[in-house]
Amino acid sequence: MNGQTAISGSLALNSTPHVIMIPASGPVRTRKLRVAAYARVSSNSEDQLHSFAAQNAYYTELITGNPEWEFVDVYADEGITGTSVEKRDDFQRLLKDCRRGRIDKVLTKSTARFARNTSESLIAVRELRDLGIGVCFEEQGIDTAQMSGELLTAIFSMIAQKESEAISENIRWSIRNRMENGTFTATSLPFGYTRDETGEIKVDLQRAGYVKEIFEAFLSGRNTKEIAEEMKRRQEIETPLQSYQWTVHAIARILKNEKYTGNSLWQKSFMTQTLPRRYKVNKGELAQYYVKDTHPPIITCSVYDKAQELLRIRKEQFHPQGMESSRLSGHIECGCCGSTFRKVQHGGKVYHACRAHTLDRKKCPTKQIPESEFEHAFLRLYYKLRHRGMPILSQLLTDLQTVQNGKLLWSLDIVEANKQIADIVRQERLLAELKQQGLVDPDIYITRSSTLAEQLRTAKLEKERFLESEEDQTIRQTQVLLEILETGPEFLEAFDEELFSELVAKIIVEHNECLRFRLVNGLELTETIERTVR
């Protein structure tokens, strides 16, 4: 009773309750641990293909043999470089399934098999740890679920990255050397060319005819959009056109490609040396090499030069000096009439104007708005998102994932697909063991191995198609938004075109005092216009 009186007295003196927080003990696991594995071999040699099949079989048996584990899948990339995760289809599939909540733990042989890029490796590990998924590296004895796992991953990944950088530098030196002595040969060929049995470049007569038509049409006055539309129409019935994407940019690439004259300009673009590597247009950073008569021509140098001159004239007409296009172009829409906005210039100042209002002011009351007002509104929007919007986006993401996981959990289609994949992998391992013991004829081994590889590919594609059909793209788009905001600056002092294009899908001008920003995940937020030109 005395104790009760003391507590009551304390509450009377202090209006704030004394709260004791009991930390969460973590989720209680009521099901088996869902385990997947990732394997990769870095070339197409026969020995490494055997290693590839062995890794598939090893992880399948390891996971299915543990009564506490439930087998999810073995994600395996074959003959693909590890320096960039974007080139590894099954690695991307692994990450997608982790985001869908289908995996609790990932097994892999070593940090070098997982990634040779420190940045991408740590990004993937961090994301998986945030999702509650540990990555186990067998050779190094690392489990990222432990506190020291990420640090050890960074150490081993840096070692692998240095090895990859040394290999890449040797390759770059070899390519530069061949360019300097004129023996370089490009791996890809432009539309209209092919290679014969000896590897020599030759003209594809059917497709070369279309290249000539494109140059003739352009020089006769038609623009790239008209030519692209004509090619799309003919593509439906003319077979040689069907394997090419006939866009405006594709037509422009053909018109600008000097290789159709039989000459080659090498190193027009290059791969950056720092990771993650990206292709960049060579604007003088590296030497270029112009070599004549490297292959048969399709058009004359005279025709090519005329096309370049016409491209230059039309560019100047379309983009007068001081009127270069901006990232805002094509992103602004009129909320009153639905028309797009176009960039205009008056008195040395840049504006964006509704096309309908420009043609007839009676059709739309929305007046032109200075470009600076769009930029200032975006700066305010970014600040609000960065400092107050992330918890809202995080909760939205959690709610979306909860709904999605409920739909996919224990799907009979996925369970059946996993069983089929595991069975094919077991057959691959058995076939490899029989070959190693000399019990299978080499021709039979090659045929059966190819059949199993195709069956495995088909089974995984079928599984992926099912998951893709069920996946809510809003989840991924919201994840991207959060990643950009988490790594972005605290405050933007000036308009950032790259950040704008990554965050904003469209700007709707509600009226002359209000803008509605539609983010890439569909979420819409409004910002007022502080100053409007009347």
Secondary structure, 3 states (H helix, E strand, C coil): CHHHHHHHHHHHHCCCCCCCCCCCCCCCCCCCEEEEEEEEECCCCHHHHHHHHHHHHHHHHHHHCCCCEEEEEEEEEECCCCCCHHHCHHHHHHHHHHHCCCCCEEEECCHHHHCCCHHHHHHHHHHHHHCCCEEEECCCCEECCCCCHHHHHHHHHHHHHHHHHHHHHHHHHHHHHHHHCCCCCCCCCCCCEEECCCCCEEECHHHHHHHHHHHHHHHCCCCHHHHHHHHHHHHCCCHHHCCCCCCHHHHHHHHHCHHHHCCEEECCEEECCCCCCCEEECCCCCCCEEECCCCCCCCCHHHHHHHHHHHHHHHHHHCCCCCCCCCCCCCEEECCCCCEEEEEEECCEEEEEEHHHHHCCCCCCCCCEEHHHHHHHHHHHHHHHHHHHHHHHHHHHHHHHHHHHHHHCCCHHHHHHHHHHHHHHHHHHHHHHHHHCCCCCHHHHHHHHHHHHHHHHHHHHHHHHHHHHHCCHHHHHHHHHHHHHHHCCCCCCCCCHHHHHHHEEEEEEEECCEEEEEECCCCEEEEECCCCCC
